[in-house]
């Protein structure tokens, strides 16, 4: 428990020192522009990360469509079915002749 209290104190001190540093930067000439640019950068990074996250479902859909296309693009054993059909046709014609 003493460690947690000490950690909170360390984190609190870091936060306070960070706030003080930002205030000092804002007081410098051109510092406010620097802070505004930093905030704008943060907003842009947030927006970019949202867009990148929205690409994940699209990538999954594209991968699924590619798999389906590959399955459709595979050559079908059409030569076997044609030979089998031709063989069946000749067998049927023979049986008709003998049966008649």
C-alpha positions in Angstrom: 0.0 0.0 0.0 2.9 2.3 0.8 4.2 1.7 -2.7 0.9 2.7 -4.3 0.9 5.9 -2.4 4.4 6.6 -3.4 3.6 5.9 -7.0 0.6 8.3 -6.9 2.9 10.9 -5.5 5.5 10.3 -8.3 2.7 10.5 -10.9 1.2 13.6 -9.3 4.6 15.3 -9.2 5.2 14.4 -12.9 1.8 15.8 -13.9 2.4 19.0 -12.0 5.8 19.5 -13.4 4.4 18.8 -16.9 1.7 21.5 -16.3 4.3 23.9 -15.1 6.4 23.3 -18.2 3.4 23.9 -20.5 2.7 27.1 -18.7 6.3 28.3 -19.1 6.1 27.4 -22.8 3.0 29.4 -23.2 4.6 32.4 -21.6 7.5 32.4 -24.1 7.2 34.4 -27.3 5.8 32.0 -29.9 5.1 29.4 -27.2 1.3 29.6 -27.6 1.7 28.9 -31.3 3.8 25.9 -30.4 1.2 24.6 -28.0 -1.6 25.2 -30.6 0.4 23.2 -33.2 0.9 20.4 -30.6 -2.8 20.3 -30.0 -3.6 20.3 -33.7 -1.1 17.5 -34.2 -2.8 15.5 -31.5 -6.2 16.0 -33.1 -4.8 14.9 -36.5 -3.2 11.8 -35.1 -6.5 10.9 -33.4 -8.4 11.3 -36.6 -5.7 9.3 -38.5 -5.9 6.4 -36.0 -9.7 6.3 -36.3 -9.3 6.0 -40.1 -6.7 3.3 -39.8 -9.0 1.3 -37.4 -11.8 1.5 -40.0 -9.6 -0.1 -42.6 -9.4 -3.4 -40.7 -12.9 -4.6 -41.5 -12.3 -3.6 -45.2 -9.1 -5.6 -45.3 -10.9 -8.7 -43.9 -13.7 -8.3 -46.5 -11.1 -8.0 -49.4 -9.2 -11.1 -48.1 -12.5 -13.0 -48.1 -13.4 -11.9 -51.6 -9.9 -12.8 -52.8 -10.4 -16.3 -51.4 -13.7 -16.7 -53.1 -12.4 -15.4 -56.4 -9.5 -17.9 -56.2 -12.0 -20.7 -55.6 -14.0 -19.6 -58.6 -10.9 -19.1 -60.8 -9.6 -22.7 -60.3 -10.0 -24.7 -63.5 -12.9 -27.1 -63.2 -12.4 -30.7 -64.3 -14.6 -30.0 -67.4 -12.6 -32.5 -69.6 -13.6 -35.4 -67.4 -17.3 -34.6 -67.4 -17.3 -34.3 -71.2 -15.6 -37.7 -71.6 -18.0 -39.2 -69.2 -20.9 -37.8 -71.0 -19.6 -39.0 -74.3 -19.0 -42.5 -72.9 -22.5 -42.6 -71.4 -24.1 -41.5 -74.7 -22.4 -44.3 -76.6 -23.4 -46.8 -74.0 -27.0 -45.7 -74.2 -27.0 -45.9 -78.0 -25.6 -49.4 -77.8 -28.3 -50.5 -75.3 -31.0 -49.1 -77.5 -29.7 -51.0 -80.5 -29.5 -54.3 -78.7 -32.9 -53.8 -77.0 -34.7 -53.1 -80.3 
